[in-house]
Amino acid sequence: MTVTKRSVVPPKGSFCFGCNQPFGGGAPAVQVQSDLAPPSDRAELAGLYFHPGHLIRYARRRNWTELAAYLEANGSANF
């Protein structure tokens, strides 16, 4: 089970899928890849942008319980 994150500068007009707020002033975003998301949703997850620490909100909304449990156990603020 893996969760891989990378920091990126999101394109202008992008917003966080965890809180639905825009990235202002070139704020860094996090993109994540994980085999803990359902196989049909992994490509979607890899293309989304999150404020640091907001991935867990999206995982809970999508009912990705394995990913949410991993984030809780490993410090959701890190993702």
Solvent accessible surface area in square Angstrom, and as a share of the most:
residue,aa,sasa,rsa
1,M,171,0.76
2,T,81,0.47
3,V,20,0.12
4,T,82,0.48
5,K,95,0.40
6,R,149,0.54
7,S,89,0.58
8,V,27,0.15
9,V,116,0.67
10,P,13,0.08
11,P,78,0.49
12,K,208,0.88
13,G,71,0.68
14,S,18,0.11
15,F,89,0.37
16,C,0,0.00
17,F,58,0.24
18,G,2,0.02
19,C,28,0.17
20,N,90,0.46
21,Q,102,0.45
22,P,90,0.56
23,F,24,0.10
24,G,55,0.53
25,G,92,0.88
26,G,55,0.53
27,A,33,0.25
28,P,80,0.51
29,A,0,0.00
30,V,7,0.04
31,Q,16,0.07
32,V,1,0.00
33,Q,113,0.50
34,S,10,0.07
35,D,61,0.32
36,L,10,0.05
37,A,2,0.01
38,P,51,0.32
39,P,104,0.65
40,S,103,0.67
41,D,22,0.12
42,R,90,0.33
43,A,88,0.68
44,E,64,0.29
45,L,0,0.00
46,A,29,0.23
47,G,47,0.46
48,L,17,0.09
49,Y,44,0.17
50,F,0,0.00
51,H,37,0.17
52,P,78,0.49
53,G,17,0.16
54,H,36,0.16
55,L,0,0.00
56,I,13,0.07
57,R,114,0.42
58,Y,18,0.07
59,A,0,0.00
60,R,136,0.50
61,R,132,0.48
62,R,85,0.31
63,N,117,0.60
64,W,8,0.03
65,T,93,0.54
66,E,111,0.50
67,L,0,0.00
68,A,10,0.07
69,A,58,0.45
70,Y,64,0.24
71,L,0,0.00
72,E,100,0.45
73,A,86,0.66
74,N,66,0.34
75,G,31,0.30
76,S,32,0.21
77,A,82,0.64
78,N,84,0.43
79,F,23,0.09
